[in-house]
Amino acid sequence: MKVVVQRSKQASVTVGGQIVGAIDQGVVLLVGITHTDTEKDVLYIADKIANLRIFEDENDKLNLSLLDTGGQALSVSQFTLYGDCRKGRRPNFMQAAKPEVAEPLYEVFNTALRNRGIEVATGQFGAMMDVQLINDGPVTLVIESKE
């Protein structure tokens, strides 16, 4: 599992001209799932994101987590994170999980964040989405479940 975490001041996702998910302060999560991922990977990443200290404290040090700040998460399924661009000019997406594998794990991931007390908005799995965000910092990290 691979997740791009972007700290944001505000974000939304639109499908077909309609906003389907929006947050204020928190993180935008671009979520990629590969065919070898399991629920263990998903729970590891959810815990890591909930407790990741990427928000400033009163001394402007990155010491606070999403849980500490009460921030929200906008979770967007993103199979293209597993695009392999090493050969040719067209990405190869063979490492991305098929929808029947990825969608249930994506739902487990979102539920795991909610169970930790985080308000989670989502995009629409498998849809063409427009994601809009005001990146805060900018702070952008990539978290992976595999070594």
C-alpha positions, 0 to 999 in steps of 0.5 A: 500500500502506498499513500501520498499524504498532503497537509492541507488547509482545505480540500474537496473532490468533485465527480461530474461537477458535484462535490462528493467530499470536502474537508477543512484543515487536515490531510489529503490522502491519495491511496494506492493499493497493490495486489499483494496488500492485505488488511494488515497493510491497511491497518498499519498505514491508517495507524501511521497516518493518524499518529504522524506528527506533521502539524506544528505545535506552539513552538512551530515544531512538527510535533502534533498529529492529525489526532492531536489537532482534530484534523480531517482526512480527504481520502481519494483512491489513486491506482496510478500511484502504482504506475511503473514508468521505467520503460517506454512512455506509457505507464504500466499499471500491472502492480495496481490491485484490481478493483475487486481487491482494491475497493474493499481494502480502501473501505477498510482503510477509511473505516480504520481512520474513522475508528481512530476518531478522524473525520473522513471524507472520500472521493468516489472509487473508480470515478474520474475525479477532480481534486482541489486542495490548498496545500499547507506548508507544503508538507507532502510525504509518501508512506508505504506499507512494504519495506 
